[in-house]
Amino acid sequence: MSFEIDTALQAMRDLCRFIPPGGLKDRERVEKDMEEMISRDYEPYFSGNAAMHLLAECQRCGRCCREVKSIAVYIEDCRRIARHLGLSQKRFMMEYTRPHSLKAEAVGSARLLRKREGEPCPFYDPLLPGCRIHQAKPQVCRAAFYLSKMNLLLCREEKEIKAIPGCPADDLLRERLAQFHSKIKDEPGVGERLETLFFSPGPEVDLFLLLLRLKGLEIYFGGDRAECLARRLGLPRLAHEDELRAGAMLYAAALSYGRPLSGAEQKVTEY
């Protein structure tokens, strides 16, 4: 288990290649803008759920396809899905979407996929299984369930990373975390080391947490806004999911290992 922690730490150190010459730029202002997008009141639940999102592998069971009442799509979604289907954006929007039920002031360019009440998403196909536009699915579908607004509210209220009832992907991930915790118990001092990594983070872990939060914002809001923040920091790009997964596993394990999340405090290390 110590080897796994060391391997993940090395993956976090490798992220230092993202730091531009002279260090990160305008970090304080960028972090204020990030907080306006998602309040720090939601930490560590927002970043914790971002870590869970990176680790879980959708089993395409179709639960969200069948149960979600309405599915919002933005222009970026329409463009991506239309390309995936080989349609023009205009044709896709005419055939598959309708105006949003809320006023434009509240939802901007968002529209809704055409679906009748009680019916699944029009792109749900039980024979596939699940979503037939899985690779190009809407942003709200990419964020479900871990980074849905409802889940974040529940996590903050109950001060824990909530399980997703009936989700096989979440069940499998929690089995992995349980196995991880079981191994920790067999090695004295490893649990304390794991907690120290994130509750008193060094520079490489602090950078990982910043990149993880950016990734969470990308998943929640879409790439454009997160990429703008990354550019302002001087980063060459957003970190890819596979570059963050090793650290995400440690972070998810730390958040669910023997310490109340309400007591989690992360200091900021300047670069």
Buried (B, 14 or more C-beta within 10 A) or exposed (E): BEEBBEEBBEBBBEBEEBBEEEEBBEBEEBBEBBBEBBEEEBBBBBBBBBBBBBBBEBBBBBBBBBEBEEBBBBEBBBBBBBEBBEBEBEEBBEEBBEEBEEEEEEBEEBBBBBBEEEEBBBBBBEEEBBBBBBEBBBBBBBBBBBBBEEBBEBBBEEEBBBEBEEBBBBBEBBEBBEEBBEEBEEEEEBBEBBBEBBBEBBBBBBBBBBBBBBBBBBBBBBBEBBBEBBBBBBBEEBBEBEBBBBBBBBBBBBBBBEBEBEEBEBEEBEB
